[in-house]
């Protein structure tokens, strides 16, 4: 056992007893994000560098940027100042569908496999 571990264990043994944490209700299981211990490294990625400047998806993105996509946002319940997980930007999802269609991918399952 290293000196650091011995100090930590000694400190834990001398620490005052804390009251036991409250348990959640039996019928509600907490949602926890699992830890991926196999993750080797974090990597900084610049999305602009992933796609060439003359790639066809840039034209699709530019076209969608000129359209009013607000009707696609009307059903989103996660809003600023309120709890809830952020939703995916409709422009990203529509661009993915249009690009997949331009490449001959016609079904949702095929798109899921193709985009992996």
C-alpha positions in Angstrom: 0.0 0.0 0.0 1.4 3.4 -0.9 1.8 6.2 1.5 -1.0 8.2 -0.2 -3.4 5.2 0.1 -2.5 4.8 3.8 -3.2 8.5 4.5 -6.6 8.3 2.7 -7.6 5.1 4.6 -6.5 6.6 7.9 -8.5 9.8 7.2 -11.6 7.8 6.4 -11.3 5.8 9.6 -11.1 9.0 11.6 -13.8 10.8 9.7 -17.1 11.3 11.7 -19.9 9.0 10.7 -22.2 10.7 8.2 -26.0 9.9 8.2 -26.9 7.2 5.6 -28.1 8.7 2.3 -31.8 8.7 1.7 -32.8 5.9 -0.6 -35.0 6.8 -3.7 -38.6 5.5 -3.7 -38.8 1.8 -4.6 -40.8 2.4 -7.8 -38.4 4.9 -9.3 -35.0 3.9 -10.4 -32.4 6.7 -10.9 -31.2 7.4 -14.4 -27.4 7.2 -14.4 -24.9 7.8 -17.1 -22.6 4.8 -17.2 -18.8 5.3 -17.1 -16.9 3.9 -20.1 -13.7 2.7 -18.5 -12.3 1.6 -21.8 -12.2 5.2 -23.1 -8.6 5.7 -24.0 -8.4 9.4 -24.6 -10.4 12.6 -25.2 -9.9 14.2 -28.5 -10.6 17.7 -29.7 -12.3 17.7 -33.1 -13.0 20.6 -35.3 -16.2 19.7 -37.3 -15.3 22.2 -40.0 -12.2 20.2 -40.8 -14.0 16.9 -41.1 -15.8 17.9 -44.3 -13.9 19.2 -47.4 -14.8 22.7 -48.6 -16.3 21.5 -51.9 -18.2 18.5 -50.4 -21.9 18.3 -51.5 -23.2 18.3 -47.9 -22.1 21.9 -47.6 -24.5 23.0 -50.3 -27.3 21.1 -48.5 -26.3 22.9 -45.2 -26.3 26.3 -46.9 -29.7 25.7 -48.5 -31.2 24.6 -45.1 -29.7 27.7 -43.5 -31.8 29.8 -45.8 -35.1 28.0 -45.0 -37.5 28.6 -42.0 -37.2 25.4 -40.0 -39.1 26.8 -37.0 -42.1 24.4 -37.5 -39.7 21.5 -36.7 -39.0 23.1 -33.3 -42.6 23.6 -32.2 -42.9 20.2 -30.5 -39.6 20.6 -28.5 -40.3 20.8 -24.8 -36.7 21.3 -23.7 -36.5 25.1 -23.5 -34.0 27.6 -22.1 -34.4 28.1 -18.3 -36.3 24.8 -17.8 -35.0 21.3 -17.0 -34.6 18.8 -19.8 -32.1 17.4 -22.2 -31.2 19.5 -25.3 -32.7 18.2 -28.5 -30.9 17.7 -31.8 -30.9 20.6 -34.1 -33.5 19.9 -36.9 -31.1 21.4 -39.5 -28.6 18.7 -38.7 -31.2 15.9 -38.9 -32.7 17.2 -42.2 -29.3 17.7 -43.7 -28.4 14.1 -42.8 -31.6 12.8 -44.4 -31.2 14.8 -47.6 -27.5 13.9 -48.0 -28.4 10.2 -47.4 -31.2 10.4 -50.0 -28.8 12.0 -52.5 -26.6 8.9 -52.0 -29.4 6.4 -52.5 -30.1 5.6 -48.8 -33.9 5.5 -48.5 -34.8 3.8 -45.2 -34.3 4.9 -41.6 -32.6 1.6 -40.6 -30.2 1.8 -43.6 -29.5 5.4 -42.7 -28.7 4.4 -39.1 -26.2 1.8 -40.3 -24.8 4.0 -43.1 -24.2 7.0 -40.7 -22.3 4.9 -38.1 
